[in-house]
């Protein structure tokens, strides 16, 4: 992987974030919300509202407001929440940290189950194990997350009382309770991802096991386990990396339902609350942070892809 390619990718990430910032800033400008009214309340005098609008630069042209906002973002200042009056940056970074904890645990749990399931389905193609993996996958992609979450809460939390139904405890306060509160959300979110990834691993591994170099490895007398893991699985997992990278973006932005159901203070729940209350600075910063995280995850996937397959040359 050449240095010029890395610079191009980093430049593309910056270009993407600029486009996203323009879009999210433009969209939030047409939302029916008055920042001055939200901060001072409906009973504020016209003079006070006018003074605050002038202080916040709301009377400036749109392009000047955008430059003022993006300049603050580049300095690490994401503005002040209209609803709470607190700085947006620390609040959203704390929420992003909580979502990242859920994301990392989900990815680990998902990979620990999805890859072995995909391998078993490919090796036992057409047999009971393959059909069982297919059945689990179809159920996983068919059930919406709120249904899976409801079933999990009813069974595990209400009936068997093994785990707490909702809530979140920071890791720094009590690691054991932190893990107990995240078990159900991780299982619920992982269910649909396991279906996607296990089917991808199965499909790719079936194709790889039918290639000429796998036949050649078998004819050389290599042990079946070595052929499967060293020559088959390594190549079959390459497309899976892309799927996992896309899942990172999905987990950070698409787990709003799960965070709402289990009362997890993540970035998805923060954004949902900001949209409901027309808290424009939180919406702008939240979308930009999620876009940056998604871009970095895809960039890391490309690096890992090239590291695993030396034949891939990025220019």
N, C-alpha and C positions, 0 to 999 in steps of 0.2 A: 504494500500500500504506500503510494508516494505521498510526499509532503504536500504536493500541489492538490492532490485529491482531498486531503484533510482540510486544507484551506478552502477549497471549493465547498465542501460540505458545511463547514462552519459559516461560510458566507451565505450559503443557502438557508441555514437555520436563522441567521440574522434577518435575511430578506423575508422569510416566512413570518417571523415575529413582527416585523414592521407592518406587513400586510394585515396580520391579525389585529395589531394595535389600532390600525386605521379603521378596520371593520367594526371592532367592538366599541371604539370611541364614537364612530358615526351612528351605530345602532342605538347606543345609550342616549345619544342626543335627541332622538325622536321619541323616546319613551315619555309618557305623560307624567313627569315628575319635576318638581321645582325644589332644587337643593336648599334654597333659602327658607322656603316654607317648611321643609322637613326638619331643618335645624332649629328654627325659631317657633314653629307651631302655627296652627291655623289662626290663632288670635293675635299674632304679631302685627304691629302697626305698619302701614305702607312705608313710612320713613325708615324703620328698622330693617325691613326687607330690602329696600333699595340700597341701604348702606352695606348690608351683608353681601348682596349681589355684586356691588362694586368691589368690595374687599376680596371676594372669591374670584373675581375676574369673569363673572358670568356675562357681563355686558361686552366683553371683548369679542372680536370675530372668532368663528369656530376654529380656523386654522391656528390662531394664536393660543386658544385654549388647549388645542391638541399639543402644540409645542411645549406649553407650560407643563402639561400632564406628563408627556413622555420624557421631558427633561427631569422631572421629579423621579420618575421610575428609574432612569439611568443613574440617579444619585441614591437610589434605594428608598425613596420617599413615594409610597403609593397613595398618599392622601389620607384623609380622615373620614371615618365612617359617618354617614349622615344620621344613622339610627342610634349608634352608641356614643359617638363623639370620640372614639378611640382611634389611634393610628391603625390603618388597614394592614400594613406590612406584617407586624408581629402577630396580629390575630390570624391572618391567612397562613403564615408560615407555620404557626402552631397547628392549625387545622390540617395543613399539608403533611406535617409530620405524623399526625394521627392516621391520615389516609395511607401514607407510605407504610406504616406498620401493618395495616390491614392488607395492603398490596403485597408486601414481602411475604407475610405468612401465607397468603392465598397462593402465591406463585410456588412457594416451596411445597405446600400441601398438594397443589394441583400436579406439579411435576412428579412428585413421589408416587402418585397414583396413575396419572395419565400415561406416562412413558411405559411402565410395566404392563398396563392394560393394552396399549397399542402393540407392544412386542408379542404378548401372548396371543392377541387376536391375529397378528400376521403369521406367527409360527403355526398356530392352530387354525389356519384359514378354513372356513367351511364347517368347522366342528362346533361342539357345544360352547366352548370358551369364546370363540369368535362371535357366535350368536348372542351370548350373554353380554359381551362388551357392546355389541351393536344395540341391544335392547336398552342397556343403561344409557348409551349415547343418545338414542332417540328420546328417551324420557327426559334427559338433561336439557336438550334443546327445545323440547315441547313445553316444559313447565316454566311459566314466568317466575321471576325471582320472588315476587310477593307471595305466590302460592307456596313455593319451596320454604320460604321463611316462616309462613304461617304454620305449615305442617311441622317444621322443626321446633318451633316454639311450643306448639301444643304437645308434641310427643316428649321432647327432651326436657323442657323447662316446666310445663304445667303438670303433665301426668307423672313423669318419672322424677322430676325435680332434681335433675343431675347438674344442671347449669343455670345461671341467671338468665331470665328472658330478655332483658334489655339493660342498657347502661354501659358505662366505660370507666375504667380505673386506670390512671396513668401508670406506666411501668415503674416510674421512680417512687411511687407510693407503695405499691404492693405487686411485685412481679407475678405472683401466683394468681391473684385476682384479675390482673391485667389479661393473663392468658385465658382464664376461665370465661371472661366476658367476651373474648374475641373468637372463641371456638365456634359458636353457632354462626356468626357472620361469615367466618372463613369457609365453613362447610357449605353454606348457602351459595356464596359467590363462586366457590370452586366447582360446584355441581355442573354448571353450564360450560365452564372452561374445560373441565375434564372431558366432556363430550366432544368438544371441538378438537382438542389436542390429541386425544387418544385415536380418533378417527384419522387425523392427519398422519400420526406416527404409523398407524397400521397401513394406510394407503401407500405412503412413501416406502416403507420397509418391504411391502409385497413387491413393489416395482424393483427395488434395489436387489432383492434376493433372486430375481430372474435375470440379472445382467450377466454378461460374459465374464467379468472379472470375479464375480462370486463363484461362478462355475469353475473358473480356473483355480481359485483358492481351494475349492473342495477337491479338485483333481490332484492338487499338490499334497493332499493328505492332511491339511490343517484340521484341527479339531472343530466340530460344529459350533461350539460356544465361541471360539475365537473368530471364526468366520462371521458369526452373527453380530458380535459386539464390536470387534475391531474394524471389520470391512463393511458390514451392512449397516449397523446402527449409526455409525459416525456420519455416513452420507445421508441416511434417512432423516437424521435430526436437523439437517441444515435448513430445510423449509420451515421446520417447526420453530426455529429461532425467530423468524419473521412473525409468525403467528403470536408467539409469546410477547414480542415487542409491541405488537398491536394491542394485546391484552392489557399491557401496562397502561396504555392510554384509556382503554375501556374501564379498567379498575379505578383510575383516578377520576374519571368523569362520569362513569356510568353506574356507580354504586350508590347513587343518591337514594334510591328506594331502600336499599339495605341499611344505609346510614340512618335514614328516617325511621325505619321499623325498629332498629336496635338502639336508637338514640346515641349514635356514635358522632362526636363532634368533629367530623372530617370536613374536607374542603367542598365535597359535594353538597353536604347539608348546609354549609355556610353560604354557598352560592344560591341554593334554593331559598333560603331565608332572605338573602339580599334581593332576589328577584321579586319575592312577595312584598317586600317593604320598599321597593324602588331605591335601594341603596346603591347608587350608581358607582361610587368609587370602589366598593367591594366587588361589584360585578365586573368592572373593567380589570381590576387587578387579578381577580380569580381566574378569569378566562385567559389572561396573558400568562399567568403562572402555569396553568394546565397545558397551554400550547407549548410553552418552553419545556416542560417536563416530557411531554409526548415527543417532541423533536429530539430531545437528548436520548430518550429511550430507543428511538429508531436509529440514531447515529451509533449508539452502543451496540445495537443488533448487527449493523453492518461491520463494525470492527470485529465482533465475535465471529461473524460469518467468515470473514477473511482469515481469521486466526485458525479456525477449525479446518478450512479447506485452502491449502496453500496454492491450489491451482487458480483461485480467484485473484485476479489482479485489477485493482482499481487505479485508474489513471486520473 
